Amino acid sequence: MIRRGIGRVGRPGVMGTVARTAVIAGTASAVAGGVAHHQQGKEQQAAEAQQEDMEQQQAAQQAAAQPAPDMITQLKELASLRDAGVLTEAEFAAQKAKLLA
């Protein structure tokens, strides 16, 4: 007489089903956590890039708004020459336009 083993043949028992379900649930949880972590990293990089762009724009606006120190010195020299009568108003305006262009 051939003896059968404990449990059913061909299908997993209750413990096998519970174990399989636990493995599937654990895998799904790990994958979902990995995806969420990856998305957070992308969002953080995008926010950092956007902040960097804004800082660069602000720096460019400030640089454009303020003339360079040597330009200011040259404008003061032109004004003093105009005030001294060396340059006419038209010559002063022409030189000023060249500096500011």
Sine and cosine of phi, psi and omega as CSV:
sin_phi,cos_phi,sin_psi,cos_psi,sin_omega,cos_omega
0.00,0.00,0.74,-0.67,0.00,-1.00
-1.00,-0.03,0.78,-0.63,-0.01,-1.00
-1.00,-0.07,0.64,-0.77,0.10,-1.00
-1.00,0.08,0.48,-0.88,0.07,-1.00
-0.98,0.22,0.12,-0.99,0.02,-1.00
-0.95,0.31,0.69,-0.72,0.03,-1.00
0.99,-0.15,-0.05,-1.00,-0.07,-1.00
-0.99,-0.14,0.47,-0.88,-0.01,-1.00
-1.00,-0.08,0.72,-0.70,0.10,-0.99
0.99,-0.15,-0.51,0.86,0.01,-1.00
-0.81,-0.59,0.53,-0.85,0.03,-1.00
-0.95,0.30,0.45,-0.89,0.04,-1.00
-0.98,0.19,-0.16,-0.99,-0.02,-1.00
-0.88,0.48,-0.69,0.72,-0.02,-1.00
-0.91,0.41,-0.62,0.79,0.03,-1.00
-0.91,0.42,-0.65,0.76,0.03,-1.00
-0.92,0.40,-0.67,0.74,0.03,-1.00
-0.90,0.44,-0.67,0.74,-0.01,-1.00
-0.90,0.43,-0.71,0.71,0.01,-1.00
-0.88,0.48,-0.69,0.73,0.01,-1.00
-0.88,0.47,-0.65,0.76,0.01,-1.00
-0.90,0.43,-0.65,0.76,0.01,-1.00
-0.91,0.42,-0.70,0.71,0.00,-1.00
-0.89,0.45,-0.69,0.72,0.00,-1.00
-0.91,0.42,-0.66,0.75,0.02,-1.00
-0.90,0.43,-0.66,0.75,0.02,-1.00
-0.90,0.43,-0.69,0.72,0.01,-1.00
-0.89,0.46,-0.65,0.76,0.01,-1.00
-0.91,0.42,-0.68,0.73,0.00,-1.00
-0.91,0.42,-0.67,0.75,0.00,-1.00
-0.92,0.40,-0.68,0.73,0.00,-1.00
-0.89,0.45,-0.64,0.76,0.04,-1.00
-0.90,0.43,-0.64,0.76,0.03,-1.00
-0.90,0.43,-0.66,0.75,0.02,-1.00
-0.91,0.42,-0.69,0.72,0.01,-1.00
-0.89,0.46,-0.66,0.75,0.02,-1.00
-0.90,0.44,-0.66,0.75,0.01,-1.00
-0.90,0.44,-0.68,0.73,0.00,-1.00
-0.91,0.42,-0.64,0.77,0.03,-1.00
-0.90,0.45,-0.64,0.77,0.03,-1.00
-0.89,0.45,-0.67,0.74,0.03,-1.00
-0.90,0.44,-0.69,0.72,0.00,-1.00
-0.89,0.45,-0.63,0.78,0.01,-1.00
-0.92,0.39,-0.66,0.75,0.03,-1.00
-0.90,0.44,-0.65,0.76,0.01,-1.00
-0.90,0.43,-0.66,0.75,0.01,-1.00
-0.91,0.42,-0.65,0.76,0.03,-1.00
-0.91,0.42,-0.66,0.75,0.02,-1.00
-0.90,0.43,-0.65,0.76,0.01,-1.00
-0.91,0.41,-0.66,0.75,0.03,-1.00
-0.89,0.46,-0.66,0.75,0.01,-1.00
-0.90,0.45,-0.67,0.74,0.04,-1.00
-0.88,0.48,-0.68,0.73,0.00,-1.00
-0.90,0.44,-0.65,0.76,0.01,-1.00
-0.90,0.43,-0.64,0.77,0.03,-1.00
-0.91,0.41,-0.65,0.76,0.03,-1.00
-0.90,0.44,-0.68,0.74,0.01,-1.00
-0.90,0.43,-0.65,0.76,0.02,-1.00
-0.90,0.43,-0.64,0.77,0.02,-1.00
-0.92,0.40,-0.63,0.78,0.02,-1.00
-0.91,0.41,-0.66,0.75,0.02,-1.00
-0.92,0.40,-0.63,0.77,0.01,-1.00
-0.92,0.40,-0.62,0.79,0.01,-1.00
-0.95,0.31,-0.54,0.84,-0.05,-1.00
-0.96,0.27,-0.52,0.86,-0.04,-1.00
-0.96,-0.29,0.86,-0.51,0.06,-1.00
-0.92,0.40,0.40,-0.92,0.01,-1.00
-0.90,0.43,0.50,-0.87,-0.03,-1.00
-0.85,0.53,-0.62,0.79,0.01,-1.00
-0.93,0.36,-0.51,0.86,0.05,-1.00
-0.92,0.40,-0.65,0.76,0.02,-1.00
-0.89,0.46,-0.67,0.74,0.02,-1.00
-0.88,0.47,-0.68,0.73,0.00,-1.00
-0.91,0.42,-0.64,0.77,0.03,-1.00
-0.90,0.44,-0.63,0.77,0.03,-1.00
-0.90,0.43,-0.64,0.77,0.04,-1.00
-0.90,0.44,-0.68,0.73,0.04,-1.00
-0.88,0.48,-0.67,0.74,0.00,-1.00
-0.90,0.44,-0.64,0.77,0.01,-1.00
-0.93,0.37,-0.59,0.81,0.07,-1.00
-0.91,0.41,-0.63,0.78,0.04,-1.00
-0.91,0.42,-0.69,0.72,-0.01,-1.00
-0.92,0.40,-0.52,0.85,0.02,-1.00
-0.98,0.20,-0.20,0.98,0.02,-1.00
1.00,-0.03,0.12,0.99,0.01,-1.00
-0.96,0.27,-0.63,0.77,0.02,-1.00
-0.95,-0.31,0.59,-0.81,0.12,-0.99
-0.99,0.15,0.18,-0.98,0.01,-1.00
-0.89,0.47,-0.63,0.78,0.00,-1.00
-0.92,0.39,-0.67,0.74,0.03,-1.00
-0.91,0.42,-0.65,0.76,0.05,-1.00
-0.87,0.50,-0.72,0.70,-0.01,-1.00
-0.89,0.45,-0.63,0.77,0.01,-1.00
-0.91,0.41,-0.72,0.70,0.00,-1.00
-0.91,0.41,-0.63,0.78,0.02,-1.00
-0.90,0.44,-0.67,0.74,0.02,-1.00
-0.89,0.45,-0.62,0.79,0.04,-1.00
-0.89,0.45,-0.68,0.73,-0.02,-1.00
-0.91,0.41,-0.65,0.76,-0.08,-1.00
-0.99,0.16,-0.24,0.97,-0.01,-1.00
-0.99,0.16,0.00,0.00,0.00,0.00
